[in-house]
């Protein structure tokens, strides 16, 4: 298999993973639903190889459980559990933002600013997948800027567990625009050296994401679950 074929397979795997992620996070694929590899492959016009890779990534993020001889099923994740995870990550991200404000280098600050500015085009284009990738890079940049490796590892681990839900909430109404604006407000406080204000804004940013996810689920399934 040459490099082009490998890249195409990886892109297809990402597309399958993203589609399943949205379906699981919104609740349209309910907990306990069996995910048949061949059915998914037929739906996307793919072989089973990229499907297996997508399911492997979903299992790593805790969205599906792969059972011996039974295949993959959607993990049971209650609204209460999701709310608890968002509450936890809001506090961890606030802590990271506060430390990063005081510890980041001028180069790290300018790189975050440049990354934020470059994401404006993604927001205007409504490119959710690209903005989701930017969002991860932005928050990872904040983690590194704490210069606390252990904290950065914990923050990233929690983030990956919530990645599906954080991705899905961007699709609710004008959330992607508000997310971008909130990043700007956080960076403004950091530029002023006000770690407490930056932390408060980050905490609000994460709780706004949780509220947006609740709205997305309500709009698509007619239920209020968070």
C-alpha positions as CSV (number, residue, x, y, z in Angstrom):
1,X,0.0,0.0,0.0
2,X,1.5,3.4,-1.0
3,X,1.4,6.7,0.9
4,X,-1.6,8.0,-1.0
5,X,-3.7,5.0,-0.2
6,X,-2.7,5.1,3.5
7,X,-3.6,8.8,3.7
8,X,-7.0,8.2,2.0
9,X,-7.7,5.3,4.4
10,X,-6.9,7.6,7.3
11,X,-9.1,10.4,6.0
12,X,-12.0,7.9,5.5
13,X,-11.5,6.6,9.0
14,X,-11.6,10.1,10.4
15,X,-14.9,10.8,8.5
16,X,-16.4,7.6,9.9
17,X,-15.2,8.4,13.4
18,X,-16.6,11.9,13.2
19,X,-20.0,10.8,11.9
20,X,-20.3,8.1,14.7
21,X,-19.1,10.6,17.3
22,X,-21.9,13.1,16.4
23,X,-24.5,10.3,16.4
24,X,-23.4,9.0,19.8
25,X,-22.9,12.4,21.5
26,X,-26.3,13.6,20.3
27,X,-28.0,10.5,21.5
28,X,-29.3,9.3,18.1
29,X,-27.1,6.2,18.6
30,X,-28.4,5.1,22.0
31,X,-26.4,3.4,24.7
32,X,-26.1,-0.4,24.1
33,X,-26.6,0.0,20.3
34,X,-24.5,-2.6,18.5
35,X,-22.2,-1.2,15.8
36,X,-21.8,-3.7,13.0
37,X,-18.6,-3.2,11.0
38,X,-20.0,-4.4,7.7
39,X,-23.1,-2.2,8.0
40,X,-20.9,0.8,8.7
41,X,-18.6,0.0,5.9
42,X,-21.5,-0.3,3.4
43,X,-22.9,3.0,4.6
44,X,-19.6,4.8,3.9
45,X,-18.6,2.8,0.8
46,X,-15.5,1.6,2.7
47,X,-13.7,-1.6,3.5
48,X,-13.8,-2.8,7.1
49,X,-10.2,-1.6,7.8
50,X,-11.0,2.1,8.3
51,X,-14.2,1.2,10.2
52,X,-12.1,-0.9,12.7
53,X,-9.7,2.0,13.1
54,X,-12.6,4.4,13.7
55,X,-14.1,2.1,16.3
56,X,-10.7,1.7,18.0
57,X,-10.4,5.4,18.4
58,X,-14.0,5.6,19.8
59,X,-13.2,2.9,22.2
60,X,-10.1,4.8,23.3
61,X,-12.2,7.8,24.0
62,X,-14.7,5.7,26.0
63,X,-17.6,6.1,23.5
64,X,-17.8,2.5,22.5
65,X,-17.0,-0.8,24.2
66,X,-15.5,-3.6,22.2
67,X,-16.6,-7.0,23.6
68,X,-15.1,-10.3,22.7
69,X,-17.1,-12.2,20.1
70,X,-19.9,-9.5,20.4
71,X,-18.3,-6.6,18.5
72,X,-18.6,-2.9,19.4
73,X,-21.5,-1.4,21.3
74,X,-22.2,2.2,22.3
75,X,-21.1,2.8,25.9
76,X,-23.8,3.8,28.4
77,X,-23.1,7.4,29.4
78,X,-25.8,9.1,31.5
79,X,-26.5,12.8,31.2
80,X,-25.5,13.2,34.8
81,X,-22.1,11.6,34.1
82,X,-21.5,13.9,31.2
83,X,-22.4,16.9,33.3
84,X,-20.0,15.8,36.0
85,X,-17.2,15.4,33.4
86,X,-17.9,18.9,32.0
87,X,-17.8,20.3,35.6
88,X,-14.5,18.6,36.3
89,X,-12.9,19.7,33.0
90,X,-14.0,23.3,33.6
91,X,-12.1,23.4,36.9
92,X,-9.0,21.7,35.4
93,X,-9.0,24.0,32.4
94,X,-9.4,27.0,34.6
95,X,-6.4,25.9,36.7
96,X,-4.3,25.4,33.5
97,X,-5.3,28.8,32.2
98,X,-4.3,30.5,35.5
99,X,-0.9,28.8,35.6
100,X,-0.3,29.4,31.9
101,X,-1.0,33.1,32.3
102,X,1.8,33.5,34.8
103,X,4.3,30.9,33.3
104,X,4.0,31.1,29.5
105,X,6.8,32.6,27.5
106,X,6.2,35.5,25.1
107,X,6.7,33.0,22.2
108,X,4.0,30.7,23.6
109,X,1.6,33.6,24.0
110,X,2.2,34.8,20.4
111,X,1.7,31.3,19.1
112,X,-1.6,31.0,20.8
113,X,-2.7,34.4,19.5
114,X,-1.7,33.5,16.0
115,X,-3.5,30.2,16.3
116,X,-6.7,31.9,17.5
117,X,-6.5,34.5,14.7
118,X,-6.1,31.9,12.1
119,X,-9.2,30.1,13.3
120,X,-11.5,33.0,12.4
121,X,-11.7,31.8,8.8
122,X,-12.8,28.3,9.9
123,X,-15.6,29.9,12.0
124,X,-16.8,32.0,9.0
125,X,-16.7,28.9,6.8
126,X,-18.7,26.8,9.3
127,X,-16.0,24.2,9.1
128,X,-16.8,22.2,12.2
129,X,-14.2,19.5,11.7
130,X,-11.3,21.9,11.1
131,X,-12.4,24.1,14.0
132,X,-12.6,21.0,16.3
133,X,-8.9,20.2,15.3
134,X,-8.0,23.9,16.0
135,X,-9.8,23.7,19.3
136,X,-7.7,20.8,20.4
137,X,-4.5,22.5,19.3
138,X,-5.5,25.7,21.2
139,X,-6.2,23.9,24.5
140,X,-3.1,21.7,24.2
141,X,-1.1,24.9,23.8
142,X,-2.5,26.2,27.0
143,X,-1.6,22.9,28.8
144,X,2.0,23.1,27.6
145,X,2.2,26.7,28.7
146,X,1.6,25.7,32.3
147,X,5.0,24.1,32.3
148,X,3.6,21.4,34.5
149,X,3.8,18.1,32.6
150,X,1.7,16.1,35.0
151,X,-1.1,18.7,34.9
152,X,-0.9,18.8,31.2
153,X,-1.3,15.0,30.9
154,X,-4.3,15.0,33.2
155,X,-6.0,17.9,31.4
156,X,-5.5,16.2,28.0
157,X,-6.7,12.9,29.3
158,X,-10.0,14.4,30.5
159,X,-10.3,16.4,27.3
160,X,-10.1,13.2,25.2
161,X,-12.8,11.6,27.2
162,X,-15.0,14.5,26.5
163,X,-13.9,15.1,22.9
164,X,-17.0,13.8,21.3
165,X,-19.3,16.0,23.3
166,X,-17.1,19.0,22.9
167,X,-17.1,18.5,19.2
168,X,-20.9,18.1,19.0
169,X,-21.8,21.2,21.0
170,X,-20.1,23.3,18.3
171,X,-23.0,22.5,16.0
172,X,-25.7,24.1,18.2
173,X,-26.8,27.4,16.8
174,X,-24.1,30.1,16.9
175,X,-21.9,28.2,19.3
176,X,-18.9,28.0,17.0
177,X,-18.9,31.8,16.8
178,X,-19.3,32.2,20.5
179,X,-16.5,29.7,21.2
180,X,-14.2,31.7,19.1
181,X,-15.1,35.0,20.9
182,X,-14.7,33.3,24.3
183,X,-11.2,32.2,23.3
184,X,-10.4,35.8,22.4
185,X,-11.7,37.0,25.8
186,X,-9.5,34.4,27.6
187,X,-6.4,35.5,25.6
188,X,-7.1,39.1,26.4
189,X,-7.1,38.5,30.1
190,X,-3.9,36.4,29.8
191,X,-2.2,39.2,27.8
192,X,-3.0,41.6,30.7
193,X,-1.4,39.1,33.1
194,X,-4.7,38.6,35.0
195,X,-4.7,34.9,35.7
196,X,-7.8,35.0,37.9
197,X,-9.9,36.7,35.2
198,X,-8.6,34.3,32.5
199,X,-9.4,31.3,34.7
200,X,-13.0,32.6,35.3
201,X,-13.5,33.1,31.6
202,X,-12.2,29.6,30.8
203,X,-14.5,28.1,33.4
204,X,-17.4,29.9,31.9
205,X,-16.3,28.9,28.4
206,X,-16.4,25.2,29.4
207,X,-19.8,25.5,31.1
208,X,-21.2,27.3,28.1
209,X,-20.1,24.3,26.0
210,X,-22.0,22.0,28.3
211,X,-25.1,24.2,28.0
212,X,-24.7,24.2,24.2
213,X,-24.5,20.4,24.2
214,X,-27.7,20.2,26.2
215,X,-29.4,22.5,23.6
216,X,-28.1,20.4,20.7
217,X,-29.6,17.2,22.3
218,X,-32.9,18.9,23.0
219,X,-33.2,20.2,19.4
220,X,-32.4,16.9,17.8
221,X,-34.1,14.5,20.2
222,X,-36.7,16.6,21.9
223,X,-35.3,16.0,25.4
224,X,-33.5,18.0,28.0
225,X,-30.8,15.8,29.3
226,X,-28.0,17.9,30.9
